[in-house]
Amino acid sequence: MQLKLEVSPPKEEIDHSHGYILEYAPGHWHALRTGNSRVYQHRRVYFDEYGEGPFDCHWCGTCVTWDDMHV
């Protein structure tokens, strides 16, 4: 008798603390520096719109990257 395990796909979105949503986005983890396939939805939306950067801060003009900016 052979057992067959069914593996369900990961949930697309997970509610996280303070109203943030983590979503499954395997193509974005490297650019957004998360180290896994889940990224914060608002950061993925920004990335899809503006890319990898670097960026000029909206307020002061300082050059920032994904490592040191707050979205």
C-alpha positions in Angstrom: 0.0 0.0 0.0 1.4 3.4 -1.0 0.6 6.5 0.9 0.0 9.6 -1.1 0.5 12.9 0.6 -1.3 15.9 -0.7 0.6 19.2 -0.3 -1.6 22.2 -0.4 -0.2 25.4 -2.0 0.7 28.2 0.4 -2.0 30.7 1.4 -1.7 33.7 -0.9 -2.1 36.2 1.9 -1.6 36.2 5.6 -2.8 38.9 8.0 0.2 40.2 10.0 0.5 42.5 13.0 -0.7 46.1 12.8 -2.9 45.5 9.8 -0.1 44.6 7.4 -0.6 41.8 4.9 2.1 39.3 4.0 1.7 37.7 0.6 3.2 34.8 -1.3 5.4 36.4 -3.9 8.4 34.1 -4.7 9.8 36.3 -7.4 10.2 39.3 -5.1 12.0 38.0 -2.0 15.5 38.7 -3.2 14.9 42.4 -4.2 12.9 43.1 -1.1 15.5 41.4 1.2 13.1 39.2 3.1 14.9 35.9 2.7 11.8 33.9 2.0 8.8 33.9 -0.4 6.6 36.1 1.7 6.7 39.9 1.4 4.7 42.7 2.8 2.0 43.6 0.3 2.6 47.3 0.4 6.3 46.9 -0.3 5.6 44.5 -3.2 3.2 47.1 -4.7 5.8 49.8 -4.4 8.5 47.5 -5.9 6.2 46.7 -8.9 5.7 50.4 -9.5 9.2 51.8 -9.0 11.6 48.9 -9.2 14.8 48.0 -7.3 16.1 51.5 -6.8 18.0 53.3 -5.4 15.5 56.0 -4.7 15.6 59.7 -3.6 13.7 60.2 -0.4 10.4 62.1 -1.0 11.0 64.4 1.9 14.8 65.1 2.1 16.2 63.8 -1.2 18.7 61.4 0.4 19.5 58.4 -1.7 17.9 55.3 -0.1 17.8 51.6 -1.0 15.5 48.7 0.1 17.9 48.0 2.9 17.4 51.4 4.6 14.1 52.9 3.4 10.7 52.7 5.0 7.7 52.2 2.8 
